[in-house]
């Protein structure tokens, strides 16, 4: 399912670094943070698919951000 968020190979077919993959996952979390804020402020639930992908993204990040 992580393939929905990031590509593990580059445009030439080579394997991407874990650092780059983690950056893509963090970017997905950044882009969907507004759902979390909306839920806290208004009580409107985060869509199930977004919540599931956010959980997956957090679990897949391997390298700690600096």
Secondary structure by P-SEA (a helix, b strand, c coil): cccccccccccccccccaaaaaaaaaaaaaaaaaaaaaaaaccccccaaaaaaaaaaaaacccccc
